[in-house]
């Protein structure tokens, strides 16, 4: 019996852990297999921590809105651990007319979906956050956005799932799925074989290769992201910050340090073995950009920087769906660098898909068959 379960989840990041928790709440026997020796060893515990609705593709916006309204506000209490959720809004900043055009387009699309977000002037920006420079001429403002601690949230879901009886096996590399009588039934690892009624692939980029063993192709590629964290600074502001062109994003943590991510065009510097590495030019470039927006941080000292892969989907939004061609298979991957904020809603929806229930929010734009050739 130790190699069987009602549901096997591949991947112990925040999506896998949240899915395991909500499935266990429904009474399913759940087994989670994780390739790494450490739970949450990927991007789940090393991202910018944004819990935002603004700036999202309309197809994934329902997940973000549902999570922020119904799940994030009480998540610490539910999971029994402080995930450091802060809801003090999101400022997506602009310094040029081109930036304002980008922000206006994002705002208009979000408003059509029912989100409370608006364009504000540079002076209004500084009324909300006086630490921002005069170079900021406008921003989109979503007061219900926020941020949380990715590591704490990932491990909180893990611990809560364990308390409900979910089994986790780390250091177990899944290499293939196997169908019996047309439905997926077995999960094959390098060392063992497991069996379940349903299988959830929530292992990021690795899901593409695994799904391929049963003839399913998820169009994802690897893209590198870099982040940095500073020493603790005096309390300055609680908003999540971003920019029109997403060249940096981040927030101040409860501890006082600032966590920022950014893009510089230098992300393809990697080791020969495929391990992402920091480029000596990237962090300074990101920091120069940040200082132009928040001059007060010019003397802040960087504690460390890190790099990692994200599972970028062909159209920039995830695949969250059952698969008609392979009954019993559920996909939850391709989050394209912005899965953390929607993870509680995704876990909820994955559990509902497994149970054959109507989902709490609209995921019709995230179906696997959107990539099929149209006749």
Buried (B, 14 or more C-beta within 10 A) or exposed (E): EEBEBBBBBBBBBBBBBBBBBBBBBBEBBBBBBBBBEEBBBBBBBBBBBBBBBBBBBEBBBBBBBBBBEBBBBEBBEBBEBBBBBBBBBBBBBBBEEEBBEBBBEBBEBBEEBEBBBBBBEBEBBBEBBEBBBEEBBBBBBBBBBBBBBBBBBBBBBBBBBBEBEBBBBBEBEBEBBEBEEEBBBBBBBEEEEBBBBBBBBBBBBBBBBBBEBBEBEBEBEBBBBBBBBBEBBEEBBBBBBBBBBBBBBBBBBBEEBBBBBBBBEBBEBBEEEEEBEBBEEBBEBBBEBBBBBBBBBEEBEBEEBBBBBBBBBBBBBBBBBBBEEBBBBBBBBBBBBBBBBBBBBBBBBBBBBBBEEEBBBBBEBBBBEBEEEEE
